[in-house]
Each structure stands twice: as structure tokens, then as C-alpha cells.
Amino acid sequence: MIISGAKKMKARIAVFLFILLLIGCEENSPTNLEVGSYSGDFTVFYDYDSPEQSSRTGSTTLTLDENGYNLTENTSYTPPRSEGKCSWGAIAISFQDTTIHTCEFDHRLIIEGAYNYSFDGTTLDMSQIDSDLSRKYRYILTKD
């Protein structure tokens, strides 16, 4: 079978464009989460999947180090104080609270379990959905 000159040229152009596409695509890998202090807001969204959604926001500071984490509270327990062990991978950070708490607030506001996160080198955005209560918990924090 003989391939005509025009077909050879089209094939070469297609291969050349494919190689350019591969070379030109740079993988957008997330910035690695760093130990340190992050300050910002915690928001709990009630009925997050409904038009009747409401929310409550409080300021906080999260400190991450090699041994775990520490989260400060504000006067309205939004969020409540927490500390314990934590670990993170490329897209999720997991918290294990070891604080002894009083009974005067909603304990489901304690940072606990796995949160999806993104970090761009400055802003840490973490969120978790509690589908049983139709709540979403979100932290938007800036590295200090």
C-alpha cells in the first residue's frame, strides 16, 4: 500500500501537534501544605443544599506542626478550641481531636475527621460535608 504525499504530510503534522501538546502541558500540582500558623474564618452552613441555607462564622487560628495541630476558639465556640493529631496528603487533611470539652456547645462543630483542602502557598481552604445534618464546615485561612 502506498501512502500519498498529502497523507504523509497530514500524519506528520498531526504527530508534531501531538508532541507540542504534550510538551506544552504543564502539570498543575498543588502546593504542599506547610507546617505553621494560619488565621482566618470558620463557617458552618446549615441546610447547605437548600434555598433556606443559613450560616454562622467565627475567626480562628490553626497551627500545624510535626506533632499535630492546635485550633483556637472565639467566644461563641465557632469553632470550638481543639488540638490533637493530624496528617495530610495531596487533597485531604485528617484531624483527631484529643481535647476535653465542656457540654455548653454543639460538639459537631469540633474539627474532627477528614477535610478536603487546597493550598496555593498562601491560602488554605478546607471543607467537610456532614450529610446527616445537611451541614457544611469550611475554613478559609491565610498563612501567617
C-alpha positions in Angstrom: 0.0 0.0 0.0 1.4 3.4 -1.0 0.6 6.5 1.1 0.2 9.6 -0.9 2.4 12.7 -0.1 -0.6 14.7 1.2 -1.5 11.9 3.7 2.1 11.6 4.9 2.2 15.4 5.4 -1.1 15.3 7.4 0.2 12.4 9.5 3.5 14.3 10.3 1.6 17.5 11.2 -0.7 15.5 13.5 2.3 13.8 15.2 4.1 17.2 15.5 1.0 18.9 17.0 0.5 16.0 19.5 4.2 16.3 20.6 3.7 20.1 21.1 0.6 19.5 23.1 2.5 17.0 25.4 5.4 19.4 25.8 3.2 22.4 26.4 1.0 20.8 29.1 2.5 21.5 32.5 1.0 19.5 35.3 -0.7 21.8 37.9 0.3 20.1 41.1 -1.0 21.5 44.3 1.5 23.3 46.6 2.5 21.2 49.5 0.8 22.1 52.8 3.3 23.6 55.2 3.6 23.5 59.0 3.0 26.9 60.5 0.2 29.2 61.7 -2.9 30.0 59.6 -5.5 32.6 60.5 -9.0 33.3 59.1 -12.6 32.3 59.3 -14.6 29.1 60.1 -18.1 29.0 58.7 -20.7 26.4 59.3 -23.5 26.3 56.7 -26.8 24.9 57.9 -29.1 23.3 55.3 -26.3 23.9 52.8 -28.1 22.2 49.9 -31.4 24.1 50.3 -32.5 27.7 49.4 -33.2 28.1 53.2 -29.4 27.9 53.9 -28.1 29.9 56.8 -24.6 30.2 58.3 -22.5 31.2 61.3 -18.9 32.4 61.0 -16.2 32.9 63.6 -12.5 33.8 63.4 -9.8 31.3 64.4 -6.1 30.4 64.1 -4.9 26.9 63.2 -1.3 25.9 63.9 0.1 22.8 62.2 3.4 21.2 63.3 5.1 17.9 63.2 3.3 16.7 66.3 -0.2 17.7 65.4 -2.4 20.8 65.4 -3.9 23.4 67.7 -7.1 25.4 66.8 -8.1 28.5 68.8 -11.7 29.3 69.5 -13.6 32.5 69.8 -16.2 33.4 72.4 -19.1 31.8 70.5 -17.4 28.4 70.0 -17.5 28.9 66.3 -15.3 26.9 66.1 -14.6 25.4 69.5 -11.0 25.0 70.7 -9.3 21.8 69.5 -6.0 20.1 69.5 -4.6 16.7 68.7 -3.0 14.7 65.9 -3.4 15.4 62.3 -2.0 14.1 59.0 -2.4 15.3 55.4 -1.9 14.1 51.9 -2.3 15.7 48.5 -6.0 16.6 48.8 -7.2 15.7 52.4 -6.2 16.6 55.9 -7.4 14.5 58.8 -7.8 15.7 62.4 -8.1 13.6 65.6 -9.3 15.9 68.5 -7.9 15.0 71.9 -9.3 18.0 73.8 -11.6 17.5 76.9 -14.6 19.7 76.1 -17.4 21.1 78.2 -21.1 20.5 77.3 -22.1 24.1 76.5 -21.9 24.0 72.7 -22.6 21.8 69.6 -19.8 19.2 69.6 -20.3 18.6 65.9 -18.5 21.9 65.4 -15.2 20.4 66.7 -12.7 20.0 63.9 -12.6 16.2 63.5 -12.2 13.7 60.7 -11.2 14.3 57.1 -11.4 17.6 55.3 -10.8 18.2 51.6 -8.3 21.0 51.2 -6.5 23.2 48.7 -3.4 25.3 49.4 -1.9 27.8 47.0 1.1 28.7 49.1 -0.8 31.5 51.0 -4.5 30.5 51.4 -5.6 27.2 53.0 -9.2 26.3 52.1 -10.6 23.3 54.0 -14.2 21.9 53.8 -16.1 18.9 55.1 -19.8 17.9 54.5 -22.0 16.4 57.2 -24.8 14.9 55.1 -26.6 13.5 58.1 -27.2 17.1 59.4 -27.1 18.8 56.0 -24.2 20.9 57.1 -21.0 22.1 55.5 -18.0 23.2 57.5 -15.4 25.4 55.8 -12.2 27.1 56.9 -10.6 29.8 54.8 -7.2 30.6 56.4 -4.2 32.6 55.4 -0.7 31.6 56.3 0.7 33.9 58.9 
